[in-house]
Amino acid sequence: MLCTMIGNWSATVGRALRGRSAPVTYGLIVLCCLIFVIGPASGLDPAYGTGDELLVAQRAYFRRWGVVPAGLFGGAPGEAFTPATALFIHGSWLHLLGNMLFFYVFGLMTEERMGHLEFALFYLGCGYLALLGYAAANATSQQSLVGASGAISAVLGAFLYLFPRARVTSLFPFLFFLPLRFPAWVVLPFWFTLQWLAAGRSSSGPGVAYLAHLVGFTLGFVYAWARFRRRPAVVPSLGVLPGPPVERPGPVDRE
């Protein structure tokens, strides 16, 4: 599995000092973290109990706010909103932190290029469609799906088009975790290929919704191509944080 790490924080710090900001990226990160902390998945609120009681609360929480494909296509009107609410729900600390760190690095520059309002609509729209695409391919599934990685994958796709020559420091396990620097046009298509291969091997059980990654990434790239193909490219300096974004279905409901 490819993973990426911090390469150069000076570019991010420099942009901040020059007065450039990314309020949508920061706001979404804060909102996702806040929702996670006050929810049962964090395990911090004693009101949800412990042990089996906490697991029951988590299962109900994921079903209420996550995407359940069978419910989404079952005709209940309220279920149409779940691909939007699921973007702000995460299944574990690792799930949350991995997604938010990845979003932080790629989201800052993408938002700066797109503009705040357009980036917000892009993130929400692509995230919704990525989860909808996963649900359509698993229309009879009773398993809940939560997480922001469909939207974050769209940010990666847009970043690939907007900043293809940005240098990314990466760690490859099969190369003994040696830090190597490659342009985004090498790293991100390689990540996409891994998602494609993993999607072909994945089952319908709990795990990572690779199809949501593929849909989100494709939507993000196509949108950036259609929107910015006539504008000159920008070549930034970038470092990337650990862990590809992952979309995790919540616990299976065993009614």
C-alpha positions as a Python dict, from the first residue, in 0.01 Angstrom:
ca = {
    (1, 'M'): (0, 0, 0),
    (2, 'L'): (124, 345, -90),
    (3, 'C'): (129, 598, 190),
    (4, 'T'): (252, 954, 194),
    (5, 'M'): (414, 1168, 457),
    (6, 'I'): (500, 1525, 543),
    (7, 'G'): (740, 1661, 289),
    (8, 'N'): (758, 2037, 333),
    (9, 'W'): (549, 2244, 571),
    (10, 'S'): (711, 2571, 465),
    (11, 'A'): (478, 2615, 168),
    (12, 'T'): (168, 2585, 387),
    (13, 'V'): (311, 2814, 656),
    (14, 'G'): (424, 3063, 393),
    (15, 'R'): (78, 3087, 241),
    (16, 'A'): (-71, 3148, 584),
    (17, 'L'): (180, 3425, 659),
    (18, 'R'): (105, 3592, 327),
    (19, 'G'): (-259, 3620, 429),
    (20, 'R'): (-402, 3344, 213),
    (21, 'S'): (-663, 3135, 388),
    (22, 'A'): (-879, 2830, 334),
    (23, 'P'): (-1180, 2882, 563),
    (24, 'V'): (-1386, 2606, 400),
    (25, 'T'): (-1115, 2344, 450),
    (26, 'Y'): (-1051, 2450, 809),
    (27, 'G'): (-1422, 2476, 881),
    (28, 'L'): (-1499, 2129, 747),
    (29, 'I'): (-1214, 1978, 947),
    (30, 'V'): (-1334, 2143, 1267),
    (31, 'L'): (-1694, 2039, 1202),
    (32, 'C'): (-1604, 1676, 1134),
    (33, 'C'): (-1388, 1661, 1447),
    (34, 'L'): (-1656, 1822, 1662),
    (35, 'I'): (-1930, 1587, 1538),
    (36, 'F'): (-1705, 1288, 1599),
    (37, 'V'): (-1611, 1392, 1952),
    (38, 'I'): (-1969, 1440, 2067),
    (39, 'G'): (-2092, 1122, 1897),
    (40, 'P'): (-2075, 761, 2024),
    (41, 'A'): (-1792, 658, 1788),
    (42, 'S'): (-1536, 857, 1989),
    (43, 'G'): (-1622, 676, 2312),
    (44, 'L'): (-1576, 1001, 2509),
    (45, 'D'): (-1936, 1064, 2615),
    (46, 'P'): (-2030, 840, 2912),
    (47, 'A'): (-2398, 889, 2827),
    (48, 'Y'): (-2359, 629, 2551),
    (49, 'G'): (-2239, 367, 2799),
    (50, 'T'): (-1962, 114, 2753),
    (51, 'G'): (-1914, -233, 2610),
    (52, 'D'): (-2218, -380, 2435),
    (53, 'E'): (-2428, -76, 2521),
    (54, 'L'): (-2182, 151, 2339),
    (55, 'L'): (-2175, -80, 2036),
    (56, 'V'): (-2554, -69, 2014),
    (57, 'A'): (-2546, 311, 2032),
    (58, 'Q'): (-2281, 327, 1760),
    (59, 'R'): (-2478, 94, 1533),
    (60, 'A'): (-2794, 303, 1572),
    (61, 'Y'): (-2596, 624, 1515),
    (62, 'F'): (-2441, 497, 1192),
    (63, 'R'): (-2777, 378, 1063),
    (64, 'R'): (-2938, 711, 1146),
    (65, 'W'): (-2679, 937, 983),
    (66, 'G'): (-2492, 706, 745),
    (67, 'V'): (-2591, 575, 403),
    (68, 'V'): (-2780, 245, 408),
    (69, 'P'): (-2820, 155, 38),
    (70, 'A'): (-3132, -58, 84),
    (71, 'G'): (-3298, 225, 275),
    (72, 'L'): (-3180, 493, 33),
    (73, 'F'): (-3348, 319, -260),
    (74, 'G'): (-3638, 189, -54),
    (75, 'G'): (-3853, 498, -96),
    (76, 'A'): (-3817, 668, 244),
    (77, 'P'): (-3788, 1044, 166),
    (78, 'G'): (-3554, 1123, 456),
    (79, 'E'): (-3296, 874, 333),
    (80, 'A'): (-3214, 1102, 39),
    (81, 'F'): (-3024, 1329, 278),
    (82, 'T'): (-2800, 1055, 420),
    (83, 'P'): (-2525, 1081, 150),
    (84, 'A'): (-2480, 1439, 275),
    (85, 'T'): (-2493, 1367, 649),
    (86, 'A'): (-2263, 1065, 612),
    (87, 'L'): (-1982, 1296, 493),
    (88, 'F'): (-1950, 1431, 848),
    (89, 'I'): (-1960, 1098, 1033),
    (90, 'H'): (-1653, 880, 1099),
    (91, 'G'): (-1625, 534, 1243),
    (92, 'S'): (-1310, 559, 1454),
    (93, 'W'): (-1029, 790, 1562),
    (94, 'L'): (-799, 645, 1295),
    (95, 'H'): (-1065, 690, 1029),
    (96, 'L'): (-1120, 1054, 1127),
    (97, 'L'): (-755, 1156, 1165),
    (98, 'G'): (-643, 984, 846),
    (99, 'N'): (-911, 1158, 641),
    (100, 'M'): (-865, 1499, 800),
    (101, 'L'): (-486, 1502, 767),
    (102, 'F'): (-509, 1408, 402),
    (103, 'F'): (-782, 1666, 342),
    (104, 'Y'): (-579, 1935, 519),
    (105, 'V'): (-284, 1911, 281),
    (106, 'F'): (-468, 1867, -48),
    (107, 'G'): (-767, 2083, 41),
    (108, 'L'): (-577, 2404, 121),
    (109, 'M'): (-434, 2457, -225),
    (110, 'T'): (-736, 2324, -411),
    (111, 'E'): (-964, 2564, -225),
    (112, 'E'): (-722, 2849, -292),
    (113, 'R'): (-738, 2776, -665),
    (114, 'M'): (-1114, 2721, -687),
    (115, 'G'): (-1233, 2988, -448),
    (116, 'H'): (-1418, 2935, -122),
    (117, 'L'): (-1779, 2903, -233),
    (118, 'E'): (-1702, 2694, -539),
    (119, 'F'): (-1479, 2463, -336),
    (120, 'A'): (-1752, 2413, -73),
    (121, 'L'): (-2010, 2322, -337),
    (122, 'F'): (-1757, 2102, -516),
    (123, 'Y'): (-1672, 1912, -196),
    (124, 'L'): (-2033, 1854, -94),
    (125, 'G'): (-2157, 1773, -443),
    (126, 'C'): (-1882, 1528, -532),
    (127, 'G'): (-1898, 1370, -187),
    (128, 'Y'): (-2273, 1318, -220),
    (129, 'L'): (-2240, 1166, -567),
    (130, 'A'): (-1952, 939, -460),
    (131, 'L'): (-2160, 788, -181),
    (132, 'L'): (-2463, 770, -408),
    (133, 'G'): (-2256, 580, -664),
    (134, 'Y'): (-2142, 331, -403),
    (135, 'A'): (-2498, 284, -279),
    (136, 'A'): (-2629, 229, -634),
    (137, 'A'): (-2373, -47, -689),
    (138, 'N'): (-2477, -212, -360),
    (139, 'A'): (-2846, -130, -367),
    (140, 'T'): (-2958, -423, -151),
    (141, 'S'): (-2698, -377, 123),
    (142, 'Q'): (-2819, -316, 478),
    (143, 'Q'): (-2477, -201, 591),
    (144, 'S'): (-2426, 164, 682),
    (145, 'L'): (-2153, 369, 516),
    (146, 'V'): (-1992, 672, 679),
    (147, 'G'): (-1696, 899, 612),
    (148, 'A'): (-1569, 1194, 409),
    (149, 'S'): (-1328, 1008, 184),
    (150, 'G'): (-1553, 1015, -123),
    (151, 'A'): (-1537, 1394, -108),
    (152, 'I'): (-1166, 1394, -20),
    (153, 'S'): (-1096, 1161, -313),
    (154, 'A'): (-1263, 1422, -534),
    (155, 'V'): (-1022, 1680, -394),
    (156, 'L'): (-734, 1448, -489),
    (157, 'G'): (-869, 1416, -841),
    (158, 'A'): (-901, 1791, -877),
    (159, 'F'): (-554, 1841, -730),
    (160, 'L'): (-407, 1603, -988),
    (161, 'Y'): (-543, 1815, -1271),
    (162, 'L'): (-467, 2152, -1112),
    (163, 'F'): (-118, 2075, -979),
    (164, 'P'): (15, 1772, -1171),
    (165, 'R'): (380, 1865, -1121),
    (166, 'A'): (360, 1930, -747),
    (167, 'R'): (627, 1725, -572),
    (168, 'V'): (493, 1468, -325),
    (169, 'T'): (711, 1291, -69),
    (170, 'S'): (597, 930, -42),
    (171, 'L'): (678, 615, 151),
    (172, 'F'): (664, 278, -23),
    (173, 'P'): (655, -28, 209),
    (174, 'F'): (797, -253, -64),
    (175, 'L'): (1098, -17, -86),
    (176, 'F'): (1165, -39, 290),
    (177, 'F'): (973, 287, 354),
    (178, 'L'): (1237, 500, 187),
    (179, 'P'): (1110, 859, 144),
    (180, 'L'): (1099, 935, -228),
    (181, 'R'): (974, 1245, -405),
    (182, 'F'): (755, 1213, -712),
    (183, 'P'): (526, 1453, -898),
    (184, 'A'): (154, 1430, -830),
    (185, 'W'): (95, 1291, -1179),
    (186, 'V'): (286, 979, -1070),
    (187, 'V'): (166, 940, -709),
    (188, 'L'): (-207, 1005, -744),
    (189, 'P'): (-270, 783, -1050),
    (190, 'F'): (-80, 509, -867),
    (191, 'W'): (-311, 558, -567),
    (192, 'F'): (-612, 544, -800),
    (193, 'T'): (-485, 218, -950),
    (194, 'L'): (-451, 65, -603),
    (195, 'Q'): (-810, 163, -527),
    (196, 'W'): (-924, 8, -853),
    (197, 'L'): (-747, -321, -781),
    (198, 'A'): (-873, -328, -424),
    (199, 'A'): (-1230, -259, -539),
    (200, 'G'): (-1213, -565, -764),
    (201, 'R'): (-1116, -784, -469),
    (202, 'S'): (-1344, -635, -204),
    (203, 'S'): (-1649, -816, -71),
    (204, 'S'): (-1981, -679, 46),
    (205, 'G'): (-1880, -711, 412),
    (206, 'P'): (-1744, -440, 642),
    (207, 'G'): (-1430, -265, 524),
    (208, 'V'): (-1326, 17, 292),
    (209, 'A'): (-1565, 139, 22),
    (210, 'Y'): (-1311, 161, -257),
    (211, 'L'): (-1579, 228, -516),
    (212, 'A'): (-1665, 557, -341),
    (213, 'H'): (-1297, 656, -376),
    (214, 'L'): (-1298, 578, -748),
    (215, 'V'): (-1620, 768, -814),
    (216, 'G'): (-1508, 1068, -609),
    (217, 'F'): (-1161, 1085, -767),
    (218, 'T'): (-1305, 1062, -1119),
    (219, 'L'): (-1566, 1329, -1051),
    (220, 'G'): (-1304, 1561, -905),
    (221, 'F'): (-1066, 1523, -1197),
    (222, 'V'): (-1339, 1567, -1459),
    (223, 'Y'): (-1478, 1874, -1283),
    (224, 'A'): (-1135, 2038, -1260),
    (225, 'W'): (-1067, 1959, -1626),
    (226, 'A'): (-1401, 2106, -1738),
    (227, 'R'): (-1370, 2412, -1514),
    (228, 'F'): (-1002, 2504, -1541),
    (229, 'R'): (-871, 2358, -1867),
    (230, 'R'): (-829, 2704, -2022),
    (231, 'R'): (-642, 2851, -1728),
    (232, 'P'): (-263, 2837, -1686),
    (233, 'A'): (-131, 2568, -1453),
    (234, 'V'): (30, 2646, -1117),
    (235, 'V'): (331, 2448, -989),
    (236, 'P'): (339, 2454, -606),
    (237, 'S'): (567, 2289, -354),
    (238, 'L'): (376, 2037, -148),
    (239, 'G'): (420, 1781, 125),
    (240, 'V'): (158, 1515, 189),
    (241, 'L'): (42, 1353, 512),
    (242, 'P'): (10, 984, 603),
    (243, 'G'): (-264, 759, 487),
    (244, 'P'): (-499, 757, 187),
    (245, 'P'): (-854, 864, 265),
    (246, 'V'): (-1086, 575, 343),
    (247, 'E'): (-1461, 538, 344),
    (248, 'R'): (-1566, 293, 612),
    (249, 'P'): (-1904, 122, 635),
    (250, 'G'): (-2031, 118, 991),
    (251, 'P'): (-2118, -199, 1185),
    (252, 'V'): (-2357, -439, 1012),
    (253, 'D'): (-2708, -412, 1154),
    (254, 'R'): (-2803, -757, 1284),
    (255, 'E'): (-3177, -725, 1330),
}
